Amino acid sequence: MVKNWFAQPSAGGASDSLAQGLGNLMQVVRENRLMIVLIMLLACIGGIVKAVSETPVYQASLTMSVEPSSLRNSSQAVFDPYAFRFYETQYELLKSRSVAERVVNRLQLTERDSIQGMLVPPGIVRSLAIEFKRLTGIELLRAVEPPKVAVAKTPAQLAQRKAWLTAIVQGGVNVSGGDKTNLVEVTFQSTNPDFAAEVANALVDAYIEQGFDSQLNRTQQTSEWLSERIVELRATLDEAQTDLQAFLVAEDMLDSSRSAQITTTELQTLNQEYLVARAKLDDLAKRYGARHPQITAARAEVAAAKSRLDSRSRRISASRAKEVELNSLERDVQVSQELYEAFLAKFKEADLSTTGTQVASARIIDKALPPVLPIYPQKQRIVLAWTIGGLLFGVGLAFLREQLDTTFKSGRVIEDKLGLPLFGIMQAMPSSVKAVERHYLDNKRSVFSEAVNHIRTGVTYSNVDTPPKVIVITSSVQSEGKTTVASNLALSYAQLGITLLIDADLRRPRIKHIVDAGHTRGLVDYVAGVVSLKECVSQDKEEQNLYILNSGTAPPNPLELLASEKFANIVTALRSKFNYIIIDTAPVLPASDAVVLGQLCDALLMVVQSDRTTHHMARDAIKRLNASKVAVDGLILTQANIKKGNPYQYGGYYGYGAYAYVEDNDPLKTKKS
């Protein structure tokens, strides 16, 4: 059953409820403080072992400046909205496998036989010894040089070792950059501080070297490509020029520009001759007749000029097709010449690799130095976290234990769970007390005795008009302390009048073992009529008002004997002889004796043992009694650990008991008496 530590608000308000809940919480912690402290100490020790056994990790840090640089003739805009991509690319390049391989090659890690000892952490025993020496200065274990591992010789072993070292270098790199500056922080983590600084510096050098190599490779690749293209274009140009020259020679032609110039001049000359001859003919026609010899000669001259002009025009028209082919060949030569000159000019430029691209301009600001302290583990934080965790775990375990524990621990819980009044609480006695069943007589003003008197007072005032005279003491199961309660309660009642203590637990009688009655006969023999009351009842040797009636001979049928009419008559007869009768009977759950005796008594008290009797055991016993119409008048909590918890959880009674004990030992009072 889950316990409600924070009760519902009462009439006193939420503050009272909260205070009560906090009080319950503190009570749980107080009761389990030893367990909580032990768990916390174990957790603290575990944290120390954890912190010391953890492999220390050192981090070397280097600061560098990375800026994008463009070609001098670049027309790129000053503002680049995608500049962040450049920096992200550089971060990834720094963490790339190719840069890590360059670091391995630069530092010649595959050939160094000491690298294995630098990267392998010490064992937990040596780590504890080192930490102990650091704190106390005492050396428990002598320092031992790390064993040297032979360097791999075969290509396969070298490749495997190089891959292992490359993975270590690549896995320890971390790069971060500022939002408002071009500064980049490169860190490398390793179990060796010197190795961490060495790799961090080599890492940036390898990154810068890779940038230069990449730029040089791009330049070489571009140059090689341009060289190949120039050779191809030169061959194409030579071929075009050869074809043009061959065509001109074959067709007995000049190039198109010179041919056009000559043709134009020739046509102009022939046309001028024709016009001159025509003008001469017109001039002679005005002076001479048609048959004049000069006219005839002038006409012949005009016809000759006309014939030459027409002949040349026809020849020019016939050569147009050849001129088209000539123009095509000339254009091929011109295009090849322009391409060749353009590629040749590009090849001669100073910086061909950065055309339209950005390259990184990196420089080191602060080199990495070997770190003094590791960044992990943070030993104080680990120990503190484990200790706090142990404390919380202990508190949680205590509350879980309380949640799962259904036994009774306080009088308030008994009254809440069973709904019956609590007449008193009897504390657990130390093992040094031998006769706890008669401890009442040792000190009648002790805490224990006052608790018994408190029970007597509660029973007496449970019915003021007719105080109970016959009282039955029972429990749920055996060994809950009912005989101790019955014996000490009888001694307490003996202070008020003549009291009879009857051992009615006929199955497992206990009183005859703690009281020397002087008679072997008892209740069973008296009910059977074998002996008289005087022969089986004995007076207590230490308390004159107390008489004891043991169980006597073990009966074969205890329940039938107690349920007999004769036994009922005997109880009635005993009422007139004694002022008080205390009956110790068998537990309720294993036997029905208490049900029978409950019909004859004035009050039935049920004993509940602290930290042992569970809720359902007590409820089952009460239900069994109530089913036979036997009411439980009150409860008694036994073997309560007062020192373990708050004494006020038991009703505050032990505060008065302690006061009574001190008052009894007050030297002033003793002197007066």
C-alpha positions as CSV (number, residue, x, y, z in Angstrom):
1,M,0.0,0.0,0.0
2,V,1.4,3.4,-1.0
3,K,1.9,5.8,1.9
4,N,0.6,9.3,1.6
5,W,3.4,11.3,3.1
6,F,1.7,14.7,2.4
7,A,-1.7,14.5,3.9
8,Q,-4.7,16.5,2.7
9,P,-5.1,20.0,4.1
10,S,-6.7,20.0,7.5
11,A,-8.6,22.7,9.3
12,G,-5.2,24.1,10.4
13,G,-4.5,25.1,6.8
14,A,-2.0,24.1,4.1
15,S,1.0,25.2,6.2
16,D,0.2,22.7,8.9
17,S,-0.2,20.0,6.2
18,L,3.1,20.9,4.6
19,A,4.9,21.0,7.9
20,Q,3.5,17.6,8.8
21,G,4.6,16.2,5.4
22,L,8.1,17.6,5.7
23,G,8.3,16.2,9.2
24,N,7.4,12.8,7.8
25,L,10.0,13.1,5.1
26,M,12.7,14.1,7.6
27,Q,11.6,11.2,9.8
28,V,12.2,8.7,7.0
29,V,15.6,10.2,6.4
30,R,16.4,10.1,10.1
31,E,15.3,6.5,10.5
32,N,17.5,5.4,7.5
33,R,20.3,7.8,8.0
34,L,22.9,5.1,8.5
35,M,21.9,3.4,5.2
36,I,21.9,6.7,3.4
37,V,25.3,7.7,4.7
38,L,26.7,4.3,3.8
39,I,25.4,4.5,0.3
40,M,26.7,8.1,0.0
41,L,30.2,7.0,1.1
42,L,30.2,4.1,-1.2
43,A,29.2,6.3,-4.1
44,C,31.9,8.8,-3.1
45,I,34.5,6.0,-3.2
46,G,33.1,4.9,-6.5
47,G,33.4,8.4,-7.8
48,I,37.0,8.7,-6.7
49,V,37.8,5.4,-8.4
50,K,35.9,6.5,-11.5
51,A,37.7,9.8,-11.6
52,V,41.1,8.4,-11.1
53,S,40.7,5.4,-13.4
54,E,39.4,7.5,-16.3
55,T,42.0,8.1,-19.0
56,P,43.0,11.8,-18.9
57,V,42.4,13.7,-22.1
58,Y,44.5,16.8,-22.9
59,Q,43.5,19.4,-25.4
60,A,46.0,21.6,-27.3
61,S,44.6,24.7,-28.9
62,L,45.9,26.8,-31.9
63,T,44.6,30.0,-33.3
64,M,44.9,30.8,-37.0
65,S,43.5,33.4,-39.4
66,V,41.7,32.2,-42.5
67,E,40.7,34.7,-45.2
68,P,39.4,34.1,-48.8
69,S,41.6,35.6,-51.5
70,S,40.5,36.2,-55.2
71,L,42.4,36.7,-58.4
72,R,43.8,40.2,-58.8
73,N,41.8,40.8,-61.9
74,S,38.6,39.3,-60.4
75,S,35.5,41.4,-60.8
76,Q,33.8,39.6,-57.9
77,A,31.6,41.8,-55.7
78,V,32.9,42.8,-52.3
79,F,29.8,41.4,-50.5
80,D,29.3,37.6,-50.8
81,P,26.1,36.3,-49.1
82,Y,27.5,32.8,-49.4
83,A,30.8,33.5,-47.7
84,F,29.9,31.2,-44.8
85,R,30.2,28.2,-47.1
86,F,33.8,29.0,-47.6
87,Y,34.6,28.9,-43.9
88,E,32.5,25.7,-43.4
89,T,34.5,24.2,-46.2
90,Q,37.8,25.1,-44.6
91,Y,36.6,23.6,-41.3
92,E,35.8,20.3,-43.0
93,L,39.2,20.4,-44.8
94,L,41.0,20.7,-41.5
95,K,39.1,17.6,-40.3
96,S,39.6,15.7,-43.5
97,R,41.4,12.4,-43.8
98,S,43.8,13.8,-46.4
99,V,45.1,16.4,-43.9
100,A,45.4,13.7,-41.2
101,E,47.4,11.6,-43.5
102,R,49.7,14.5,-44.2
103,V,50.2,14.9,-40.4
104,V,51.1,11.3,-40.1
105,N,53.6,11.7,-42.9
106,R,55.1,15.0,-41.7
107,L,55.6,13.7,-38.1
108,Q,56.7,10.2,-39.4
109,L,54.4,8.6,-36.9
110,T,54.5,5.2,-38.5
111,E,58.3,5.0,-38.0
112,R,58.3,6.1,-34.3
113,D,58.5,3.2,-31.9
114,S,57.5,5.4,-28.9
115,I,54.1,6.4,-30.3
116,Q,52.4,3.3,-28.9
117,G,53.4,4.1,-25.3
118,M,52.2,7.7,-25.8
119,L,48.8,6.8,-26.8
120,V,48.1,3.8,-24.6
121,P,46.8,5.0,-21.1
122,P,48.0,3.4,-17.8
123,G,45.9,0.8,-16.0
124,I,43.5,1.6,-13.2
125,V,46.0,0.4,-10.5
126,R,48.8,2.6,-11.8
127,S,46.3,5.5,-12.2
128,L,45.3,5.2,-8.6
129,A,49.0,5.1,-7.6
130,I,49.8,8.2,-9.6
131,E,46.9,10.1,-8.1
132,F,47.9,9.0,-4.6
133,K,51.4,10.2,-5.2
134,R,50.1,13.5,-6.5
135,L,48.1,14.0,-3.3
136,T,50.5,12.7,-0.7
137,G,53.9,12.6,-2.4
138,I,54.3,8.9,-1.5
139,E,55.2,6.6,-4.4
140,L,53.4,3.3,-4.2
141,L,54.5,1.9,-7.6
142,R,57.8,2.6,-9.3
143,A,57.6,4.3,-12.6
144,V,58.1,2.0,-15.5
145,E,59.1,3.0,-19.0
146,P,56.3,2.1,-21.5
147,P,57.3,-1.0,-23.6
148,K,58.5,-0.2,-27.0
149,V,56.6,-1.8,-29.8
150,A,58.5,-2.9,-32.9
151,V,57.6,-0.9,-35.9
152,A,55.8,-2.8,-38.6
153,K,58.0,-3.8,-41.6
154,T,55.8,-5.3,-44.2
155,P,53.7,-3.0,-46.5
156,A,50.5,-4.4,-45.1
157,Q,51.5,-3.7,-41.5
158,L,52.7,-0.2,-42.4
159,A,49.4,0.5,-44.2
160,Q,47.4,-0.8,-41.2
161,R,49.5,1.2,-38.7
162,K,49.1,4.3,-40.9
163,A,45.4,3.9,-41.1
164,W,45.2,3.5,-37.3
165,L,47.3,6.6,-36.7
166,T,45.3,8.6,-39.3
167,A,42.0,7.6,-37.6
168,I,43.5,8.8,-34.2
169,V,44.5,12.1,-35.7
170,Q,41.3,12.7,-37.5
171,G,39.2,11.7,-34.5
172,G,40.8,14.2,-32.2
173,V,40.4,17.3,-34.3
174,N,37.8,19.9,-33.6
175,V,37.5,23.3,-35.4
176,S,35.5,26.3,-34.4
177,G,35.3,29.8,-35.8
178,G,34.1,33.1,-34.5
179,D,31.0,34.8,-35.9
180,K,32.5,38.3,-36.2
181,T,36.2,37.5,-36.9
182,N,38.2,35.5,-39.3
183,L,40.0,33.7,-36.5
184,V,39.7,30.0,-36.3
185,E,40.5,27.8,-33.3
186,V,41.9,24.4,-34.0
187,T,42.0,21.9,-31.1
188,F,43.3,18.4,-30.8
189,Q,42.6,16.0,-28.0
190,S,44.9,13.2,-26.9
191,T,45.9,11.2,-23.8
192,N,49.4,12.7,-24.1
193,P,49.8,16.5,-23.8
194,D,53.0,16.7,-25.8
195,F,51.5,14.7,-28.6
196,A,48.4,16.9,-28.6
197,A,50.4,20.1,-29.1
198,E,52.7,18.4,-31.7
199,V,49.7,17.2,-33.8
200,A,47.8,20.5,-33.5
201,N,50.7,22.5,-34.9
202,A,51.4,19.9,-37.6
203,L,47.8,19.8,-38.5
204,V,47.7,23.5,-39.4
205,D,51.0,23.2,-41.3
206,A,49.6,20.3,-43.2
207,Y,46.4,22.3,-44.0
208,I,48.4,25.3,-45.3
209,E,50.7,23.0,-47.3
210,Q,47.7,21.2,-48.8
211,G,46.3,24.6,-49.9
212,F,49.5,25.4,-51.7
213,D,49.8,22.0,-53.2
214,S,46.2,22.2,-54.4
215,Q,46.7,25.6,-55.9
216,L,49.9,24.4,-57.6
217,N,48.2,21.3,-58.9
218,R,45.4,23.4,-60.4
219,T,48.0,25.6,-62.1
220,Q,49.9,22.7,-63.5
221,Q,46.7,21.0,-64.7
222,T,45.6,24.2,-66.3
223,S,48.9,24.8,-67.9
224,E,49.1,21.2,-69.2
225,W,45.6,21.5,-70.6
226,L,46.3,24.8,-72.3
227,S,49.5,23.5,-73.7
228,E,47.7,20.6,-75.3
229,R,45.0,22.9,-76.7
230,I,47.6,25.3,-78.1
231,V,49.4,22.4,-79.9
232,E,46.1,21.3,-81.3
233,L,45.1,24.8,-82.4
234,R,48.5,25.4,-84.0
235,A,48.2,22.2,-86.0
236,T,44.7,23.3,-87.1
237,L,46.0,26.7,-88.1
238,D,48.8,25.3,-90.1
239,E,46.5,22.9,-91.8
240,A,44.1,25.7,-92.7
241,Q,46.9,27.9,-94.1
242,T,48.3,25.0,-96.1
243,D,44.9,24.3,-97.7
244,L,44.5,28.0,-98.6
245,Q,47.9,28.2,-100.2
246,A,47.4,25.0,-102.1
247,F,44.1,26.4,-103.4
248,L,45.6,29.7,-104.6
249,V,48.4,27.9,-106.3
250,A,46.1,25.4,-108.0
251,E,43.7,28.1,-109.2
252,D,46.4,30.6,-110.0
253,M,44.7,33.1,-107.7
254,L,45.7,35.6,-105.2
255,D,44.1,35.9,-101.9
256,S,40.6,37.3,-101.9
257,S,41.5,40.8,-100.8
258,R,44.2,41.3,-103.4
259,S,42.2,39.6,-106.1
260,A,39.2,41.9,-105.5
261,Q,41.5,45.0,-105.6
262,I,43.1,43.9,-108.9
263,T,39.8,43.1,-110.4
264,T,38.3,46.4,-109.5
265,T,41.3,48.3,-110.9
266,E,41.2,46.3,-114.1
267,L,37.5,46.8,-114.6
268,Q,37.9,50.6,-114.0
269,T,40.7,50.7,-116.6
270,L,38.8,48.7,-119.2
271,N,35.7,50.8,-118.6
272,Q,37.7,54.0,-118.9
273,E,39.2,52.8,-122.3
274,Y,35.7,52.0,-123.5
275,L,34.4,55.5,-122.5
276,V,37.4,57.2,-124.1
277,A,36.9,55.3,-127.3
278,R,33.2,56.1,-127.2
279,A,33.9,59.8,-126.7
280,K,36.3,59.9,-129.5
281,L,33.8,58.3,-131.8
282,D,31.2,60.8,-130.8
283,D,33.6,63.7,-131.5
284,L,34.6,62.4,-134.9
285,A,31.0,61.8,-135.9
286,K,30.3,65.5,-135.6
287,R,33.0,66.4,-138.1
288,Y,33.0,63.5,-140.5
289,G,30.6,61.4,-142.3
290,A,29.7,57.8,-141.5
291,R,32.0,56.4,-144.1
292,H,35.0,58.4,-143.2
293,P,38.0,56.3,-142.4
294,Q,38.5,57.8,-139.0
295,I,35.0,57.1,-138.1
296,T,35.5,53.5,-139.1
297,A,38.7,53.3,-137.1
298,A,37.0,54.9,-134.1
299,R,34.1,52.4,-134.3
300,A,36.5,49.5,-134.4
301,E,38.4,50.9,-131.4
302,V,35.1,51.3,-129.4
303,A,34.1,47.7,-130.4
304,A,37.5,46.4,-129.2
305,A,37.2,48.2,-125.9
306,K,33.7,46.9,-125.4
307,S,34.8,43.4,-126.3
308,R,37.7,43.6,-123.8
309,L,35.3,44.9,-121.0
310,D,32.7,42.3,-121.7
311,S,35.3,39.5,-121.8
312,R,36.8,40.5,-118.5
313,S,33.4,40.8,-116.9
314,R,32.5,37.3,-118.1
315,R,35.7,35.9,-116.7
316,I,35.0,37.6,-113.3
317,S,31.6,36.2,-113.2
318,A,33.0,32.7,-113.9
319,S,35.4,33.0,-111.0
320,R,32.8,33.9,-108.3
321,A,32.4,30.2,-107.2
322,K,36.1,29.9,-106.7
323,E,36.1,33.2,-104.7
324,V,33.4,31.7,-102.3
325,E,35.6,28.7,-101.6
326,L,38.6,31.0,-101.2
327,N,36.7,33.1,-98.7
328,S,35.7,29.9,-96.7
329,L,39.4,28.8,-96.6
330,E,40.4,32.3,-95.5
331,R,37.8,32.4,-92.7
332,D,39.1,29.0,-91.4
333,V,42.5,30.4,-91.3
334,Q,41.3,33.5,-89.5
335,V,39.3,31.6,-86.8
336,S,42.2,29.2,-86.2
337,Q,44.5,32.2,-85.9
338,E,42.3,34.0,-83.3
339,L,41.8,30.9,-81.1
340,Y,45.5,30.1,-81.2
341,E,46.4,33.7,-80.2
342,A,43.8,33.8,-77.4
343,F,45.0,30.5,-75.8
344,L,48.6,31.6,-76.2
345,A,47.8,34.9,-74.3
346,K,46.1,32.9,-71.5
347,F,49.0,30.6,-71.2
348,K,51.4,33.5,-70.8
349,E,49.4,35.1,-67.9
350,A,51.0,35.0,-64.5
351,D,48.2,33.3,-62.3
352,L,45.9,31.0,-64.1
353,S,44.8,28.9,-61.1
354,T,42.6,31.4,-59.4
355,T,40.5,32.6,-62.3
356,G,36.9,32.9,-60.9
357,T,37.7,31.0,-57.7
358,Q,38.5,31.6,-54.1
359,V,41.5,30.2,-52.3
360,A,42.3,30.3,-48.6
361,S,44.9,32.6,-47.2
362,A,45.9,31.1,-43.8
363,R,48.4,32.1,-41.2
364,I,49.1,31.0,-37.7
365,I,48.4,33.5,-34.9
366,D,49.2,31.5,-31.8
367,K,50.8,28.1,-31.9
368,A,49.7,25.2,-29.7
369,L,51.5,24.6,-26.4
370,P,51.4,21.4,-24.4
371,P,48.5,21.6,-22.0
372,V,49.2,21.5,-18.3
373,L,45.9,20.1,-17.0
374,P,43.5,17.7,-18.7
375,I,40.1,18.8,-19.8
376,Y,38.7,15.4,-18.8
377,P,38.0,13.9,-16.3
378,Q,37.0,16.8,-14.1
379,K,37.7,14.8,-10.9
380,Q,36.1,17.1,-8.4
381,R,32.9,17.3,-10.4
382,I,32.8,13.6,-10.9
383,V,33.3,12.9,-7.2
384,L,30.8,15.5,-6.3
385,A,28.2,14.2,-8.8
386,W,28.7,10.6,-7.6
387,T,28.4,11.7,-4.0
388,I,25.2,13.7,-4.6
389,G,23.9,10.8,-6.7
390,G,24.6,8.4,-3.9
391,L,22.8,10.7,-1.5
392,L,19.8,11.0,-3.7
393,F,19.9,7.2,-4.4
394,G,20.0,6.5,-0.7
395,V,17.2,8.9,0.1
396,G,15.2,7.4,-2.8
397,L,15.9,3.9,-1.6
398,A,14.8,4.9,1.9
399,F,11.5,6.2,0.6
400,L,11.1,3.1,-1.6
401,R,11.8,1.0,1.4
402,E,9.2,2.9,3.4
403,Q,6.7,2.6,0.6
404,L,7.1,-1.1,0.4
405,D,7.2,-1.6,4.1
406,T,3.7,-2.3,5.4
407,T,4.6,-2.8,9.0
408,F,3.6,-0.4,11.8
409,K,6.2,2.0,13.0
410,S,4.3,4.7,14.9
411,G,1.1,5.0,16.9
412,R,-0.4,7.5,14.5
413,V,-0.1,5.0,11.6
414,I,-1.8,2.3,13.7
415,E,-4.7,4.5,14.6
416,D,-5.0,5.7,10.9
417,K,-4.8,2.2,9.4
418,L,-6.9,0.2,12.0
419,G,-9.3,2.8,13.3
420,L,-8.8,1.8,16.9
421,P,-7.4,3.7,19.9
422,L,-3.8,3.2,20.9
423,F,-3.5,2.6,24.6
424,G,0.3,2.7,24.7
425,I,3.7,2.1,23.2
426,M,6.4,-0.1,24.8
427,Q,9.9,0.5,23.7
428,A,12.3,-2.2,22.6
429,M,14.6,-3.2,25.4
430,P,18.3,-3.9,25.0
431,S,19.7,-7.4,25.0
432,S,21.3,-6.7,28.4
433,V,17.8,-6.9,30.0
434,K,17.3,-10.6,30.7
435,A,13.8,-10.7,32.2
436,V,11.9,-8.2,30.0
437,E,8.6,-9.8,31.0
438,R,9.1,-8.5,34.6
439,H,11.1,-5.4,33.8
440,Y,8.4,-3.3,35.4
441,L,9.8,-4.2,38.8
442,D,13.4,-3.1,38.1
443,N,12.5,0.6,38.1
444,K,8.9,1.6,38.5
445,R,9.7,5.2,37.3
446,S,11.6,4.2,34.2
447,V,10.4,4.9,30.7
448,F,9.3,1.3,30.3
449,S,7.3,1.2,33.5
450,E,5.7,4.5,32.7
451,A,4.6,3.1,29.4
452,V,3.0,0.1,31.1
453,N,1.2,2.5,33.5
454,H,0.1,4.5,30.6
455,I,-1.5,1.4,29.1
456,R,-3.2,0.6,32.4
457,T,-4.6,4.2,32.6
458,G,-5.9,3.9,29.0
459,V,-7.6,0.7,29.7
460,T,-9.1,2.0,33.0
461,Y,-10.5,5.1,31.4
462,S,-11.8,3.4,28.3
463,N,-15.0,2.9,30.3
464,V,-15.1,5.2,33.3
465,D,-18.5,4.0,34.6
466,T,-17.5,0.3,34.7
467,P,-13.7,0.0,34.4
468,P,-12.7,-3.3,32.8
469,K,-11.9,-6.0,35.3
470,V,-11.1,-9.1,33.1
471,I,-8.6,-8.1,30.4
472,V,-7.5,-10.5,27.6
473,I,-4.2,-9.8,25.9
474,T,-3.7,-11.3,22.4
475,S,-1.9,-10.6,19.1
476,S,-2.2,-11.4,15.4
477,V,0.6,-14.0,15.3
478,Q,3.1,-15.3,17.8
479,S,6.2,-13.6,19.2
480,E,4.7,-10.1,19.1
481,G,5.2,-9.5,22.8
482,K,1.8,-10.3,24.2
483,T,3.2,-12.3,27.2
484,T,5.5,-9.4,28.0
485,V,2.6,-7.0,27.9
486,A,0.4,-9.3,30.0
487,S,3.0,-10.0,32.7
488,N,4.1,-6.3,33.1
489,L,0.5,-5.1,32.9
490,A,-0.4,-7.5,35.7
491,L,2.5,-6.1,37.8
492,S,1.2,-2.6,37.1
493,Y,-2.4,-3.5,38.1
494,A,-1.1,-5.1,41.2
495,Q,-0.2,-1.6,42.4
496,L,-3.9,-0.9,42.5
497,G,-5.3,-4.1,43.9
498,I,-5.2,-7.9,44.0
499,T,-4.5,-9.1,40.5
500,L,-4.6,-12.6,38.9
501,L,-2.4,-13.4,35.9
502,I,-3.7,-16.3,33.9
503,D,-1.7,-18.1,31.2
504,A,-4.5,-19.2,28.8
505,D,-2.1,-19.8,25.9
506,L,-2.5,-23.6,26.3
507,R,-0.6,-24.4,23.1
508,R,2.6,-22.5,23.9
509,P,2.6,-21.4,27.5
510,R,5.2,-18.9,28.4
511,I,4.5,-17.5,31.9
512,K,5.6,-20.7,33.7
513,H,9.1,-20.2,32.2
514,I,9.4,-16.6,33.6
515,V,7.7,-17.0,37.0
516,D,8.6,-19.6,39.6
517,A,5.1,-20.4,40.7
518,G,6.0,-23.4,42.8
519,H,3.1,-25.5,41.3
520,T,3.1,-27.9,38.4
521,R,-0.7,-27.8,38.2
522,G,-2.6,-24.9,36.6
523,L,-5.6,-23.7,34.7
524,V,-6.2,-26.9,32.8
525,D,-6.1,-29.0,35.9
526,Y,-8.4,-26.6,37.7
527,V,-11.0,-26.6,35.0
528,A,-10.8,-30.4,34.8
529,G,-11.5,-30.5,38.6
530,V,-8.3,-32.3,39.4
531,V,-7.1,-29.7,41.9
532,S,-8.6,-26.8,43.8
533,L,-7.9,-23.1,43.1
534,K,-5.6,-22.9,46.1
535,E,-3.5,-25.8,44.8
536,C,-2.8,-24.2,41.4
537,V,-2.7,-20.4,42.2
538,S,0.5,-19.1,43.6
539,Q,1.5,-15.7,45.0
540,D,4.2,-13.8,43.2
541,K,7.4,-13.7,45.3
542,E,8.2,-10.1,44.5
543,E,4.8,-8.5,44.3
544,Q,2.4,-9.5,47.1
545,N,-0.8,-8.4,45.3
546,L,-0.1,-10.5,42.2
547,Y,-1.2,-14.1,41.9
548,I,-0.3,-16.4,39.0
549,L,-2.3,-19.2,37.4
550,N,-0.2,-21.1,35.0
551,S,-1.6,-23.2,32.1
552,G,-0.9,-26.5,33.9
553,T,-1.1,-29.8,32.1
554,A,-1.1,-29.5,28.3
555,P,-4.7,-30.4,27.1
556,P,-5.4,-32.4,23.9
557,N,-8.2,-29.9,23.0
558,P,-7.5,-26.4,24.2
559,L,-10.3,-24.7,22.4
560,E,-13.0,-27.0,23.7
561,L,-11.7,-26.5,27.3
562,L,-11.8,-22.7,27.0
563,A,-15.2,-22.8,25.3
564,S,-16.7,-25.0,28.0
565,E,-19.4,-23.7,30.4
566,K,-17.3,-24.7,33.3
567,F,-14.5,-22.4,32.3
568,A,-17.0,-19.6,31.9
569,N,-18.3,-20.3,35.4
570,I,-14.7,-20.3,36.8
571,V,-14.0,-16.8,35.2
572,T,-17.2,-15.6,36.8
573,A,-16.2,-17.0,40.2
574,L,-12.7,-15.5,39.9
575,R,-14.2,-12.0,39.4
576,S,-15.4,-12.0,43.0
577,K,-12.0,-13.1,44.3
578,F,-9.7,-10.7,42.5
579,N,-9.8,-7.0,41.7
580,Y,-8.3,-7.5,38.2
581,I,-7.7,-10.5,36.0
582,I,-5.2,-10.4,33.2
583,I,-5.4,-13.3,30.7
584,D,-2.6,-14.1,28.2
585,T,-4.0,-16.1,25.4
586,A,-3.0,-17.5,22.0
587,P,-2.7,-15.3,18.8
588,V,-5.8,-14.7,16.8
589,L,-4.8,-15.9,13.3
590,P,-3.3,-19.4,14.1
591,A,-5.9,-20.2,16.9
592,S,-9.5,-19.3,17.9
593,D,-8.8,-19.1,21.7
594,A,-9.0,-15.3,21.7
595,V,-12.4,-15.4,20.1
596,V,-13.8,-17.6,22.9
597,L,-12.1,-15.6,25.7
598,G,-13.3,-12.4,24.1
599,Q,-16.9,-13.4,25.0
600,L,-16.0,-13.6,28.7
601,C,-13.7,-10.6,29.2
602,D,-14.4,-6.9,29.8
603,A,-11.7,-5.6,27.5
604,L,-9.6,-7.2,24.7
605,L,-6.3,-5.7,23.9
606,M,-4.3,-6.6,20.8
607,V,-0.6,-6.4,20.7
608,V,1.1,-5.1,17.5
609,Q,4.9,-5.4,17.1
610,S,6.7,-2.5,15.6
611,D,8.5,-3.2,12.3
612,R,7.1,-6.7,12.1
613,T,3.3,-6.9,12.2
614,T,2.0,-5.9,8.8
615,H,-1.2,-4.0,8.1
616,H,-3.0,-6.9,6.5
617,M,-2.1,-9.2,9.4
618,A,-3.6,-6.9,12.0
619,R,-6.7,-6.2,9.8
620,D,-7.3,-10.0,9.3
621,A,-7.1,-10.6,13.1
622,I,-9.5,-7.7,13.9
623,K,-11.9,-8.9,11.1
624,R,-11.8,-12.4,12.6
625,L,-12.7,-11.1,16.1
626,N,-15.4,-8.8,14.8
627,A,-16.9,-11.6,12.8
628,S,-17.5,-13.4,16.1
629,K,-18.9,-10.2,17.6
630,V,-15.8,-9.6,19.7
631,A,-14.7,-6.1,19.8
632,V,-11.0,-5.0,20.1
633,D,-11.0,-2.3,22.7
634,G,-7.5,-1.0,22.0
635,L,-4.1,-1.6,20.6
636,I,-0.6,-1.7,22.1
637,L,2.6,-1.1,20.0
638,T,5.5,-3.1,21.3
639,Q,9.3,-3.1,20.7
640,A,9.3,0.4,19.3
641,N,12.7,1.8,18.5
642,I,12.5,5.2,20.2
643,K,16.1,6.2,19.4
644,K,15.7,5.4,15.8
645,G,12.9,7.9,15.2
646,N,11.3,10.9,16.7
647,P,9.9,10.1,20.1
648,Y,7.0,12.5,19.5
649,Q,5.7,10.2,16.7
650,Y,4.7,7.9,19.5
651,G,2.3,10.4,21.0
652,G,4.9,12.4,22.9
653,Y,4.6,10.2,25.9
654,Y,8.3,9.3,26.1
655,G,9.1,13.0,26.7
656,Y,7.3,12.7,30.0
657,G,8.8,9.3,30.7
658,A,12.3,10.6,30.3
659,Y,11.5,13.5,32.5
660,A,10.2,11.2,35.2
661,Y,13.3,9.2,35.0
662,V,15.6,12.2,35.4
663,E,13.4,13.5,38.2
664,D,13.7,10.2,40.0
665,N,17.5,10.5,39.9
666,D,17.6,14.2,40.8
667,P,20.3,14.5,43.6
668,L,18.4,17.4,45.2
669,K,15.3,15.3,45.5
670,T,17.2,12.3,46.8
671,K,18.8,14.5,49.4
672,K,15.4,15.8,50.5
673,S,13.9,12.3,50.7
